[in-house]
């Protein structure tokens, strides 16, 4: 199957949520969520290190949409079904179509924390990757100090395969950090 011809549904649904590709026009609502969540996001995510305008966020979404069309990366936005409130972002990244390997990334709007939305979205996206993309491997990678991210991986049955020591730079680019590698495989 050629990756560029791989179909992707309009949305992926779970019990309380729906997820859809990041689309041009999403910049304002995502910018608001980033602003509301910036203190938490700055700890872990490089994109949160520089203050972005709504236009900057929109431009990033449009670049992501181009990658989505080419099936190089899938940036996905998460919404509550009951009222269409944006609750966060997830996606399938660092894709290797030959191996059928995907990495799931995620962040949540701090105003929607502690409701299980991100866990539910990651579970739904993991199932989607195995069922629709015939994944052989789905990974979650995070800093060992990011306890909330590790808890999601562990709760969903991802196995901690190892910790890569001094694997990358911290989100602010100032020091080395380790990376936990969690995975589920199709065996």
C-alpha positions as CSV (number, residue, x, y, z in Angstrom):
1,X,0.0,0.0,0.0
2,X,1.5,3.4,-1.0
3,X,1.4,5.7,2.0
4,X,0.2,8.7,0.0
5,X,-2.9,6.7,-1.1
6,X,-3.7,5.6,2.4
7,X,-7.2,6.7,3.4
8,X,-7.9,8.6,6.6
9,X,-11.4,9.0,8.0
10,X,-13.1,12.4,8.5
11,X,-13.0,11.6,12.2
12,X,-12.1,9.0,14.8
13,X,-14.6,8.6,17.6
14,X,-14.3,7.3,21.2
15,X,-17.0,7.3,23.9
16,X,-16.7,11.0,24.7
17,X,-14.5,12.4,22.0
18,X,-13.9,12.8,18.3
19,X,-10.6,13.4,16.7
20,X,-10.0,14.9,13.3
21,X,-7.1,16.1,11.3
22,X,-5.8,19.6,12.1
23,X,-7.3,21.8,9.5
24,X,-6.6,25.3,8.2
25,X,-8.7,27.6,10.3
26,X,-8.0,25.8,13.6
27,X,-5.3,28.3,14.6
28,X,-7.3,30.6,16.8
29,X,-8.8,27.9,19.0
30,X,-5.5,26.0,19.3
31,X,-3.7,29.3,20.1
32,X,-6.1,29.9,23.0
33,X,-5.5,26.4,24.4
34,X,-1.7,26.9,24.1
35,X,-1.9,30.2,25.9
36,X,-4.1,28.7,28.7
37,X,-1.6,25.7,29.0
38,X,1.7,27.4,28.4
39,X,3.2,26.8,31.9
40,X,2.7,23.1,31.6
41,X,3.6,22.8,27.9
42,X,6.9,24.7,28.4
43,X,8.2,21.9,30.6
44,X,8.0,19.3,27.9
45,X,7.5,20.7,24.4
46,X,9.9,22.7,22.2
47,X,7.1,24.5,20.3
48,X,6.0,26.1,23.6
49,X,9.3,27.8,24.2
50,X,8.6,30.7,21.9
51,X,5.6,32.9,22.3
52,X,3.4,32.4,19.2
53,X,0.7,34.6,17.8
54,X,-2.6,33.1,16.5
55,X,-1.2,33.6,13.0
56,X,2.0,31.7,13.9
57,X,-0.1,28.8,15.2
58,X,-2.3,28.9,12.1
59,X,0.8,28.8,9.8
60,X,2.0,25.7,11.7
61,X,-1.3,24.0,11.3
62,X,-1.3,24.7,7.6
63,X,2.2,23.1,7.3
64,X,0.9,20.2,9.3
65,X,-2.0,19.9,6.9
66,X,0.4,19.7,4.0
67,X,2.3,16.8,5.7
68,X,-1.1,15.2,6.4
69,X,-2.0,15.3,2.7
70,X,1.3,13.7,1.9
71,X,0.8,11.1,4.7
72,X,4.1,12.1,6.2
73,X,2.7,13.1,9.6
74,X,-0.8,13.1,11.1
75,X,-1.5,16.0,13.5
76,X,-4.9,15.4,15.0
77,X,-7.1,17.6,17.1
78,X,-9.3,16.3,19.9
79,X,-12.8,17.6,20.6
80,X,-15.6,16.7,23.1
81,X,-18.6,15.2,21.3
82,X,-21.2,16.8,23.6
83,X,-20.2,20.4,22.8
84,X,-17.3,20.5,20.3
85,X,-14.9,21.9,22.8
86,X,-11.2,21.6,21.8
87,X,-9.4,19.5,24.5
88,X,-6.0,18.9,23.0
89,X,-3.9,17.6,20.2
90,X,-2.4,14.2,19.4
91,X,-1.1,12.6,16.3
92,X,0.9,9.9,14.6
93,X,4.5,11.0,14.0
94,X,7.9,9.7,12.9
95,X,6.1,7.3,10.6
96,X,7.9,4.5,8.9
97,X,5.5,3.0,6.4
98,X,7.8,0.1,5.5
99,X,7.9,-1.1,9.0
100,X,4.4,0.3,9.8
101,X,5.7,2.1,12.9
102,X,4.1,5.2,14.4
103,X,4.9,7.4,17.4
104,X,1.9,9.0,19.2
105,X,2.4,12.4,20.7
106,X,-0.1,14.4,22.7
107,X,-0.8,17.4,24.8
108,X,-4.0,18.6,26.5
109,X,-5.6,22.0,27.2
110,X,-4.9,22.6,30.9
111,X,-8.5,23.8,31.3
112,X,-9.6,20.2,30.5
113,X,-7.1,18.3,32.6
114,X,-7.9,15.4,35.0
115,X,-10.9,14.2,33.0
116,X,-9.2,11.4,31.1
117,X,-9.6,12.9,27.7
118,X,-6.0,12.5,26.6
119,X,-5.9,8.9,27.8
120,X,-9.1,8.2,25.9
121,X,-7.8,9.9,22.8
122,X,-4.5,8.0,22.8
123,X,-6.3,4.7,23.3
124,X,-8.6,5.4,20.4
125,X,-5.7,6.5,18.2
126,X,-3.6,3.4,19.1
127,X,-6.5,1.1,18.2
128,X,-7.0,3.1,14.9
129,X,-3.3,2.7,14.0
130,X,-3.4,-1.1,14.5
131,X,-6.8,-1.7,12.8
132,X,-6.7,0.8,9.9
133,X,-3.0,1.3,9.2
134,X,-2.0,-2.3,10.2
135,X,0.6,-1.0,12.6
136,X,3.3,-3.4,13.7
137,X,4.6,-1.0,16.3
138,X,3.2,2.1,18.1
139,X,5.4,4.1,20.4
140,X,5.1,6.7,23.1
141,X,8.3,8.6,23.9
142,X,8.6,11.0,26.8
143,X,11.0,12.4,29.4
144,X,11.1,10.2,32.5
145,X,10.3,13.2,34.6
146,X,7.0,13.7,32.7
147,X,5.0,11.6,35.1
148,X,1.7,12.4,33.5
149,X,2.8,11.2,30.1
150,X,4.3,8.0,31.5
151,X,1.1,7.3,33.4
152,X,-0.9,7.4,30.2
153,X,1.4,5.0,28.4
154,X,1.4,2.6,31.4
155,X,-2.3,2.8,31.9
156,X,-2.9,1.9,28.3
157,X,-0.6,-1.2,28.5
158,X,2.4,0.2,26.6
159,X,5.6,-1.6,27.7
160,X,8.6,0.4,28.8
161,X,11.2,-1.0,26.6
162,X,14.0,1.1,27.8
163,X,15.3,4.6,28.7
164,X,17.7,6.2,26.3
165,X,20.2,8.1,28.4
166,X,21.2,11.6,27.2
167,X,19.1,11.0,24.1
168,X,18.0,14.6,23.4
169,X,17.8,18.1,24.7
170,X,15.3,19.4,27.1
171,X,12.4,21.4,25.7
172,X,14.2,24.6,26.3
173,X,17.4,23.2,24.6
174,X,19.6,23.9,27.7
175,X,20.4,20.4,29.0
176,X,20.5,16.8,28.1
177,X,17.6,14.7,28.9
178,X,16.7,11.0,28.9
179,X,13.8,9.5,26.9
180,X,11.5,6.7,28.0
181,X,10.5,4.4,25.0
182,X,7.1,2.8,25.5
183,X,5.7,0.5,22.8
184,X,2.8,-1.8,21.8
185,X,3.5,-4.3,19.1
186,X,1.4,-6.4,16.8
187,X,2.5,-10.0,17.7
